[in-house]
Amino acid sequence: MDITLLGHIEAVAGRAAQIAPSRFQGFVAQRTSQRGDHLGGEHRDIFDDVTLSLEEIARAPKALLHDHLDGGLRPATIIDLANEIGHTLPANDPEALGHWFAEAANSGSLERYLETFAHTVAVMQTPESLRRVAAECALDLAADGVVYAEVRYAPEQHLTNGLTLPQVVEAVQVGFAEGSALAAEAGTPIRIGTLLTAMRHAARSMEIAELAITYRDHGVVGFDIAGAEAGYPPTRHLDAFEYLKRENYHFTIHAGEAFGLPSIWQALQWCGADRLGHGVRIVDDITSDGRLGRLAAYVRDKRVPLE
């Protein structure tokens, strides 16, 4: 199973839309291999019509490179935290709230999908809530067989109640440590690295990049920019990317999710991204008969991961 596909599924659907315990609920994989053995003159495909159950998928060790901390809260947790602060939600029942998130995620509108984060971010404004969400994230991922995950979030979105950027990062790291420890005790060990995200419509990317470097030896493994692409090209944050390259630090960029090939081109050629967040619009550079355009060929030849 291609982890880049899993990363895309996770980002589009969002963990907040999950109602059942498994993050891969309803997903059944079937694989037919072209490889076969010739026994007694008969051709046999040894992997013909192999069906993997949900339990088998959950047990299989997996790596997850693209997951948003604020995009995957348990619906019940959102309701608990919202009640504590008086935040109004579109639904107050876990199942109904999960359906609301799923509908928004599957609406086909990136803008509407991003609106769902207004509710999750609103309930993640204290050290306690950040710790809880991070700990539950670690436990949920481990329960689904994820052994290595990179989870991203935007520290600048968690300052409403007076937290500082370092306090946000430290609360999240504590939560991941607590959740990972509990997962290990349960026999499902997991290692989690975090990516600090800067919002592309804001002007704090350099500050967030410096924050990532400060915590590079404390669990922060990379940097990212995210948010609506239209009108906010990656090159707006070129100073941050140049700084990170001087520091020999890894970064990915949300690009080609909604805006198209120019966003991907800038992320790679101008900014020097190691990976692309989604990059799905690369299909616009592939003809119907499978021929690759120059940009698609570059992505292939350079083996640029599409998360």
SELO-289349 format. One record per residue (C-alpha): residue in one letter; x negated, y negated, z. Coordinates in steps of 0.1 Angstrom, whole numbers, plus 5000, padded with zeros to 4 digits. Each point is the difference from the previous one (the first is absolute). Layout:
<nodes>
code|x|y|z
A|X|Y|Z
...
</nodes>
This chain:
<nodes>
code|x|y|z
M|5000|5000|5000
D|4986|4967|4989
I|4996|4978|5031
T|5002|4969|4978
L|5035|5011|4991
L|5008|5006|5037
G|4987|4965|5008
H|5024|4985|4973
I|5029|5020|5014
E|4993|4989|5035
A|4997|4963|4990
V|5032|5000|4980
A|5022|5019|5024
G|4985|4987|5032
R|4999|5020|5032
A|5028|4979|5015
A|5023|5017|4976
Q|4993|5034|5015
I|5028|5014|5021
A|4987|5035|5004
P|4967|5007|5019
S|4981|5009|4968
R|4986|4972|4979
F|5005|5022|4970
Q|5036|5010|5007
G|5018|5012|4969
F|4967|5004|4980
V|4995|5035|4985
A|4970|5006|4978
Q|4999|5025|4972
R|4969|5007|4981
T|4993|5022|4969
S|4964|5008|4992
Q|4987|5005|4965
R|4975|5024|5014
G|5008|5037|4997
D|4985|5035|5003
H|5003|5027|4974
L|5009|5033|5017
G|5009|5030|4978
G|5002|4978|4970
E|5027|4978|5016
H|4995|4963|5006
R|5009|4989|5036
D|5001|4965|5013
I|4990|5005|5036
F|5015|4966|5011
D|5032|5002|4979
D|5029|4983|5018
V|4983|4997|5033
T|5023|4982|5024
L|4987|4982|5031
S|5024|4996|5029
L|5002|4968|5020
E|4983|5019|5029
E|4971|5011|4977
I|4996|4964|4987
A|4999|4987|5036
R|4974|5025|5011
A|4977|4993|4970
P|4971|4976|5010
K|5004|4967|4982
A|4983|4967|4996
L|5020|4968|4997
L|4984|4969|4986
H|5029|4976|4998
D|5024|4995|5029
H|5014|4969|5015
L|5003|4999|5038
D|5029|4976|4998
G|5017|5020|4973
G|5005|5032|5019
L|5015|4994|5034
R|5024|5026|5014
P|5035|4985|4996
A|5007|5008|5037
T|4969|4981|5010
I|5010|4969|4979
I|5034|5000|5018
D|4983|5003|5034
L|4976|4972|4994
A|5026|4978|4984
N|5023|5004|5030
E|4972|4989|5023
I|4995|4967|4982
G|5036|4994|4987
H|4991|5004|4964
T|5030|5007|4977
L|4998|5030|4977
P|5021|5010|4970
A|5010|5031|5019
N|4997|5012|5036
D|5003|5037|4994
P|4967|5018|4991
E|5015|5020|4972
A|5018|4969|4985
L|4969|4979|5004
G|4979|5027|4983
H|5025|5000|4970
W|4998|4962|4998
F|4962|5001|4997
A|5002|5028|4975
E|5025|4980|4978
A|4978|4970|5000
A|4969|5020|4993
N|5017|5017|4970
S|5016|4968|4987
G|4974|4995|4973
S|4993|4965|5012
L|4966|4994|5016
E|5013|4968|5016
R|5029|5018|5016
Y|4977|5028|5012
L|4977|4974|5016
E|5030|4984|5018
T|5003|5031|5021
F|4967|4992|5017
A|5017|4969|5016
H|5017|5024|5024
T|4970|5022|5008
V|4976|4971|5004
A|5024|4982|5022
V|4999|5028|5026
M|4962|5003|4999
Q|4990|4968|5017
T|4986|5012|5034
P|4971|5022|5010
E|5024|5026|5013
S|5021|5002|4969
L|4969|5002|4978
R|4985|5028|5021
R|5033|5020|4999
V|5004|4997|4962
A|4963|5009|4994
A|5002|5030|5024
E|5032|5013|4984
C|4985|4995|4966
A|4971|5022|5009
L|5023|5027|5015
D|5023|5000|4969
L|4972|5003|4976
A|4983|5028|5019
A|5033|5019|5003
D|5001|4999|4962
G|4965|5015|4996
V|4981|4968|4993
V|4965|5005|5012
Y|4986|4967|4987
A|5019|4968|4995
E|4993|4964|4991
V|5028|4978|5014
R|5002|4963|4991
Y|5018|4970|5015
A|4997|4962|4999
P|4988|4986|5034
E|5012|4965|4990
Q|5036|5012|5001
H|4999|5009|5037
L|4993|4966|5015
T|5035|4987|5007
N|4998|5006|5038
G|4966|4985|5004
L|4977|5029|4994
T|4966|4993|4985
L|4987|5019|4970
P|4975|5020|5021
Q|5027|5009|5025
V|5022|5013|4972
V|4971|5022|4987
E|4991|5013|5034
A|5036|5009|5009
V|5004|5020|4968
Q|4967|5018|5005
V|5010|5009|5035
G|5033|5014|4987
F|4983|5021|4974
A|4975|5013|5025
E|5029|5010|5024
G|5020|5016|4972
S|4970|5019|4986
A|4991|5013|5035
L|5036|5013|5004
A|4999|5016|4966
A|4967|5017|5008
E|5015|5014|5032
A|5029|5014|4979
G|4976|5018|4977
T|5004|4976|4971
P|4969|4978|5000
I|4999|4969|4978
R|4975|4973|4992
I|5013|4966|4992
G|4982|4970|4985
T|5017|4966|4996
L|5000|4975|4972
L|5006|4964|5008
T|5023|4983|4975
A|5001|4963|4990
M|5032|4987|4986
R|4994|4988|4965
H|5024|4970|5002
A|4982|4987|5031
A|4965|4985|5004
R|4985|5022|5028
S|4982|5026|4979
M|4965|4988|5009
E|5010|5000|5037
I|5014|5035|4997
A|4970|5012|4981
E|4977|4987|5028
L|5023|5018|5025
A|4996|5032|4982
I|4962|4997|5001
T|5001|4993|5037
Y|5019|5033|5006
R|4982|5021|4974
D|4984|5021|5027
H|5033|5003|5019
G|5023|5018|4977
V|5006|4974|4973
V|4988|5016|4967
G|5011|4976|4974
F|5018|4968|4987
D|5030|4995|4978
I|5023|4973|4986
A|5037|5006|4996
G|5033|4982|4994
A|5018|4987|4969
E|4976|5000|4970
A|5017|4975|4977
G|4984|4966|5005
Y|4974|5013|5024
P|4972|5016|4980
P|4971|5018|5018
T|4976|4973|4989
R|5016|4976|5025
H|4981|5020|5026
L|4967|5003|4981
D|4979|4985|5029
A|5012|5027|5023
F|4991|5028|4975
E|4966|4985|4994
Y|4993|4998|5037
L|5010|5037|5004
K|4977|5010|4972
R|4971|4982|5017
E|5009|5020|5031
N|5000|5033|4981
Y|5036|5005|5011
H|5028|5019|4983
F|5032|4985|4988
T|5031|5008|4980
I|5025|4977|4984
H|5037|5004|4994
A|5001|4995|4963
G|5021|5011|4971
E|5029|5009|5022
A|5024|4975|4985
F|4981|4974|4980
G|4982|5020|4974
L|4966|5004|4983
P|4986|4965|5007
S|5002|5007|5038
I|4981|5033|4996
W|4974|4983|4977
Q|4993|4973|5025
A|4999|5024|5030
L|4973|5021|4983
Q|4980|4976|4978
W|5001|4968|5020
C|5004|5012|5036
G|4982|5034|4998
A|5026|5022|5018
D|4990|5035|5009
R|5035|5013|4997
L|5034|4987|4988
G|5031|4999|5021
H|5025|5017|4977
G|4988|4987|4966
V|5030|5017|4985
R|5003|4975|4972
I|4969|5015|4984
V|5025|5020|4980
D|5005|4968|4980
D|4966|5006|4985
I|5007|5036|4990
T|5018|5007|4967
S|5029|5025|4996
D|4976|5025|4985
G|4976|4998|5029
R|4974|4977|4986
L|4983|4977|5025
G|4995|4963|4996
R|4967|4984|5011
L|5012|4993|5036
A|5014|5035|5005
A|4969|5015|4985
Y|4979|4980|5024
V|5020|5012|5030
R|4996|5036|4988
D|4963|4997|4992
K|4991|4983|5033
R|5023|5024|5020
V|5018|4971|5017
P|5024|5016|5025
L|5036|4989|4997
E|5015|5003|5034
</nodes>
